[in-house]
Amino acid sequence: MKEPLTFTPEAVGQRLDKWLAEQDTLDLTRSVIQTRMEQGDVTVNGAAVSKNYKIRSGDVVQVVIPEPVSLELVPEPIPLDIVYEDDDLLVVNKPAGLVVHPGHGNYTGTLVNALAYYLKDEPYYDPSDPRLGLVHRIDKDTSGLLVVAKRPEAKSNLSLQFFNKTTKRKYRALVWGIVQEDEGRIEGNIGRDPRDRMQMTVFPEGDQGKTAVTHYTVLERLGYVSLVECRLETGRTHQIRVHMKYIGHTLFNDERYGGHDILKGTTFTKYKQFVQNCFAICPRQALHAKTLGFVHPTTGEEMFFDSEIPSDMQQLIDRWRVYANTKEL
């Protein structure tokens, strides 16, 4: 199918391939977009263009998007923690370990399968309809709040709020090391790591990756770790995990980014055992999507939700709090 795209005035003069790579709705890397342009799958005003084409006022761009492979979605009676629900949407508190969307070997047991079962009697909800369902995602081993659209109009409205960065999202993260500044702003393009396609990385210079901005505030400094609050200005894949590693503070027990190693602390055997026990208590990256705010797509009311830190992560924080106060290890 062809997806028509329109530009904001700020886009005029930019390279088209760079601008397209920054669009969350496409979710395509710049190299993939350049290949599509070479194949004639990207047109401007009905004609194919070269990959160094620059956007002009009034341009109408279309990108050929392959039809997705159809997979039968099986509704499954997986328990859901519903924080809020009305005719247009629902807010879910996702536990760690639950994959959000089918794919990459996880075609059952996902949040989407659970939603298909929970909403099976809703007349407007079709889990195979891309105009419905999840408006945003969080990683499998991250816990916290997600908003789900039950009607096409709601998803369109909410997606625009995420695109325009007007939603309010705050996370709690336990990171390795003592963060010196009480608060800060991290800015650095995020894209696939060319050395490991399973990881994302920061591209501080040049045109690679997509613009990403994270704000953080230190809540507590606990021995050799820090508890921080992160506020997302953008919503890139693994954004907090990658940005915190970029400034030297990898998330605690984040296996993909090296946080499952003892990155800070002493050489004492008792300390090493203490950290291993902490890994066992919270066997995932210590990250929780704590708050979520948006404007209701129908009523216009400002909605705000807050969730408790789950027990595994809270126990982890408590352990480090005790350690910081005693420092016996």
N, C-alpha and C positions, 0 to 999 in steps of 0.2 A: 504494500500500500504506500501511498505518498502522503507525507505529513507536511502541510504548509506551515511556514514559520514567518512571523513578522518581527520587525526590529524596533527597538527603542532608539531614540535619536542618538544616544551615546554610542551605539554600535556602528554608526556610519564612519567609514574610514578604517575599520578594523579588518584584519584578514578573516575571510569567511570560515576557513578551517578551524582557526583558533576560537572564533565565536561559537561555532557549532559544538566544539568539544566541551564548552562550558555549560551547555544546556542539559540540565538534569533529565528533562523529558526524553532525550535521545539516549543518554547513557552510553555514548560511544567515545573511544579514545581518538586523539587527533590523528594518529597513524591510520586507524580504521577509516576515519572520515576522508583522509587524503586518498586512500585506496578507492573508496566509493566515488570520489570526484574523478579519479583517473578512469573509472569504469563508466562514467556518465550517469551515476545514480544520484548526483546532486545537480539540480538545475536552478538557474536564476532567470526569472522571467521566461521560463520555458526552454532555455538553452543551457547545455553543459558548459561548465567554466573550469578554468585551470585552478590548481590548488593554491596559487598565490593571489587569487581574486580578492579584491577589497570591496566591502559592502558600500553600496550607494543608496541614497535616499529613494524610497519608493520601490526598492527591490522586493520581489516575491520569490522566496526560496522554497524548493520542495526537495525532500530527501526520501529516497525509496527505502522503506523499512521492510525487510523480509517478514512474511507472515510467520508468527510463532508456531512451533510444532505443537499440535493439539495433544494434550495429555488429559486423560479422564481424571477429574478431581474427585477423590473419594471422601465424602463427609465422614468424620470420625468423632465419636463422643469424648473428646479430650476436655478435661475441666478448664474453664476459663474464669479468671478473676475480673469480672466486669465492674469497673469503677463508676461508669455512667452510661446511660442509654436513653435515646428517644427515637422518634420516627426517622431521623436523618442520619444519625451516627451513633457510635458507641466508643468508649474509651476503655482499653484493656491494659491491665498491669501484667506484663509478660514475665514469666519466671526465667531465670537463667537455664540454658540447656535446650530451650524450645526454639527450633528453627522457625523463622518467620514465614518463608515462602518456599514452595516446592522447587526442586532443582538440584543439580550437582549431586545426585545420589540420594537426596532427601525428598522423595515423591509422596511420602505419607508421614504422618505424625507431626505435621507442621501447624503453625497458627492458622494458616489459610484453610487447612483441612478441618480444624476445630471450628472456625467461623462458618464454614459450609454446613456443618451439622447444626450449630447453634441457631443459624438464621435460615434453616431449611424451610420453615413455614412462612417466612417473610415474602409477600407477593412481589416486592420490587428487587429482591436480592438474588443475583445469579453469580455464583463464585467464578464462573468462567468469563464474565463480562469485565474487561479491563477498565470500564468506566466506574466500577464499584470496588469496594474493598479497601485495602491498606493504602493510606496516603503517604506514609513514610515507613522506614524500617529501622530496626536496631539489630546488632549482631546476635548470633545464636547464644553466646555466653555472656551477653549483657542483659541485665534485667531492667524492667521499667515500663513506662507509659507509652502507649501507641493509640492513635485515633484511627478509626475505621469508618468509611463512608458507606451508608446503606442505600443511597440514591445517587444517580449520576450528577445531579446539580450540586449535591453536597461535596462530592469528590472534586469536581471542577473548582468550586469555591475554595476548599481547603488547600488543594494543590497550589492554587495561586498565592495563598497566604504563605506557604512554605517557600515558593519561588521568590516572592517579594521580601522574604526574611522578616515578616511581621509576627511570626509565631514566637512564643517564649519557651525555651527549653533549657533546663539546667540539669546537670549530671553531678553525681558524687563519684570521685575516683580516689583510690589510694595508690600513690605513686612512690617509686623508689627515690630515696635521697631527700635532703632537706631543701625545699624550694626557698630561695633567699628572698625574693621579692614577694611582698604581701599580695600583690595582684599584677596581672600582666595581660598582654595581648600577643597572640601568636598568629602570624600571617605567613603563609607559604603554600604555593600550589601543591596539590596532592594528585598523584596519579599512580598507575601500576609501576612497581619496581621492575626495571628491565632485567635485573639479575634474578628475581624471584617473583613470578606472576601471581603467587598467592598472597603477596604482601603489597601494601601501598607504601609510598615514600614521599618525602617532601622535595620539591624542585624549587629551591630558593631563587634561582636565576633562570632567565629564559622563558620560553613559551610553553613548556611541557606542563601537563597536569591541569587541574581546574582550581580556580581561586578558592581559598579556604581561610576562614578566620575563626579563631577560638579565643575566648576571654576566660581567664581563670582567677580565682581568689583562694588564697590559702586559708583553710579553716583551722587546722591543727598541725603542729610539727611533732612527730612522735618517734623519737629515737633516730632511726635511719629511714623513715618513710614520712610522707606528708599526705594529709587528707585535704583534697582540693575540691572546690566547686568549679565546674566548667560550664560556660554558657556558649551555645553554638550560635554563630552568626550565619554560617553556611552548614550544609549537611552532607559532607562527602563521606564516602566509604571509609570506615575505621578512623574518622577524623581525629577524635580525642586521643585515641591510642597512638596514632602517628605523630600528631603535633606534640604530645607530651614527651615522646621518645626523642623527637627532634631537638627539644630544649634540654635533654639530658635526664628526663624523669619518666622512664618507662613505667607503665602500669604494673602494679604488683601482680605476679602470677599470670602475666600475659604471655602465653607460650609462643604465640606466633611472632612476637616482637622481642623475645628474649627476657621477659620479665619473670620467667619461671626459674631463673638462676639467681643466686644470692649476689646482688649487684652492689650492695652497700653493707657495712657492718664490720664486725670483728672476725678474727680467725679462731676464736674459741669454739671448741666442739659443742658446748652447751648452747651457744648462740646459733650455730648451724642447725642443731636439733630443734630449737625454738622456731626458726624460720620454716623448716620442713613441716613442723606441726601446723604452722600458719597456712602453708600451701594446702595441707590436707583439709583444713577447716573450710577454706574457700577455694575449691579446685577449679578456678576460672579467673579471667581478668577481673580485678576489683573495680567494676564500673556499673553504675546504676542510673537510669534515666528517671530522675526523681520528680521533676515538675514538667508540666506541659500546659501552655496557654495559647488560646486562639479565639477568634471571633466566630460565634455560631453562624453557620452559613445561611440559616433561615431567619432567625430572630434578631441577629446583629448583636446579641449579648456577648460580653466578654466572659469567656469560660476559663477557669484555672483549676488545675488538678495537681495534687501533691500525693506522693506515695511514700510509704515507710521503706527505709533501707532493709533489704531482706536479711534474714537471720544469719546466713553464712557470712555475708560481708560485715554485718554488725558485730558478730563474734570476732572477726578478724581485726576490726578497728579496736574493739575492747582489749584484745590481747596486746596490741601495740601500745595502747594507752597505759596499760599496766607496766609494760616493759619500759616505756619512757619515764615513768615515775619511779621505777626501782633501779633499772640499769644494772642488774645483778649478773647478766650473762656476758 
